[in-house]
């Protein structure tokens, strides 16, 4: 009987310890598509974030507590994203959330964090309106450390029109919020150069034949194809161009760096250009350390979505810096700290120096990304001088 009582008491003690640990962790939510066509971005982002959490916890955590990451698969569905946001806020009691891969999911879901006064760090989604969706409110809880579509569109147009002197462009964009909002930004950037696209075509997720859109673009005399969409469908565009014997350059948003574009298009992907905040090359000590740790932890050579992984990693460190500076996990205090981060944060994308202010919740500015190029199954620097700069151009050095 005494033995059984000891076992029972031990079980109770373990349960109390477990409950104490659960209550004593700092819960940070993570939302993203961990399955489906967008999953290379979601999984890479999650795995980058997990590396950062593990590093911080190994050094003692935050405010004397460990970080506990609560991850959820939103399946790239707006309605699922809304459900998850409410669950993480009301049930899991997260103090902040990182993620959002798909712009539509972000725009549908992040309002719940805004209402709850809990910071969100968008680390992949790029629709320009995301960071300013609630900018008219007394306090804006939405932050971002990915290159928005205005930045990317400007870079694409400058590369094609300003540098390569290609003025007859075709735009192929998917029918999602991401594709159509990106298309609008592209058309604005072209208009600023006095250019109107000779063809603007739409396609749907899971479309496998882009022949009609490509034929219209070819017949319109397009000298280049600009894309705004996600990996699998982008591969259909590259493959379709080869089938038509139509050899013109292909450039698009950062998603042309995704593994499921490169793998599905094979050699047809070679030469595709896109803006990148991070390219998987160890050209700084921080990047080498990150790449080595990622490859070791997940037993991969090529990261499926290097940009997502790097930005996921950095987003955790940005939030951690704010929590540490605030000395609290209280939402309004963390939000205020994010807007006035005192110390530089060394990340993989950049060293963040005053990345945010009350009127500017975008950590990435147009001088930071570079142009990447697909070559032999990998994304490399399109211009050697960008590689030699070692990422220093990515430092946002002046607070606004």
Secondary structure, DSSP 8 states (H G I E B T S, - for coil): -HHHHHHHHHHHHHHHHHHHHHHHSEEEEEEE--SSTTHHHHHHHHHHHHHHHHHHHHTT-BTTB-EEEEEEE-TT-HHHHHHHHHHHHHTS--SEEEE--SHHHHHHHTHHHHHHT-EEEESS---GGGGGTTTTSSS--EEE-S--HHHHHHHHHIIIIIIS----EEEEEESSHHHHHHHHHHHHHHHHTT---SEEEEE-TT----HHHHHHHHHTT-SEEEEES-HHHHHHHHHHHHHTT---EEEESGGGG-HHHHHHHGGGGTT-EEEES--S---SHHHHHHHHHHHHHHT-SS-TTHHHHHHHHHHHHHHHHHHHHHTS--HHHHHHHHTT--S-EE-SS-EESS--BTTB-BS--TTT-EEEEEETTEEEESSHHHHHTTTGGG---S--
